[in-house]
């Protein structure tokens, strides 16, 4: 499939706000930082939601978990600024223990109703056997909780009665990172934003003992996503929830 440009997606689907949900700091930057930079440059307002603060990450064993939480939260804020995002939220679930239970779904519904995004970008709820690192159990759990929140809960005024003060709201599209290859149906040309992605990834210095090797692998993966030599793309599995291709939410 031919890659498209973010500004064309923004125009075609009338995207003005997007909410990006992931399990850990750096997940967003690995999965979608270039696309997010392109969306931001096209005028889209973006909010990040990190379900955990990455307290089980890092290679420096002399850090307390409290110190690691503070460090990783700041790393994510710094990385977000690189791609034009200033609104970063943390739900404070324990790293490695995330489950798609109603407490998490309710929190995501509340955030979606508050932000009212046209597009939600999150992780995929299916395991990717071609690249298992994309399918950390927390990623799968966050993907499943996000899907449950996107439909039907966020648009059902009778779901989660304690959220009745937040009006029900319909999401346009769900874009999922880390999808199995056979489900990828969107390639975004991000050739002009690769360096911004790498700069954002470098902000997560607690996680990357060999930044040069990381850069090489990331560039190679992005180039492999694009059919034209010398260009790069990020890929997603997109599901229409309520957009120009659907009728009354069905």
Secondary structure, 3 states (H helix, E strand, C coil): CCCECHHHHHHHHCCCEEEEEECCCCHHHHHHHHHHHHHHHCCCEEEEEEEECCCCCCCCCCCCHHHHHHHHHHHHHHHHHHCCCCEEEEEEECCCCCCCCHHHHHHHHHHHHHHCCCEEEEECCCCCCCCHHHHCHHHHHHHHHHHHHHCCHHHCCCCCHHHCCCCCCCCCEEEEECCCHHHCCEEEECHHHHHHHHHHHHCCCCCCCCHHHHHHHHHHHHHHCCCCCCCCEEEEEEEECCCCCCCCCC
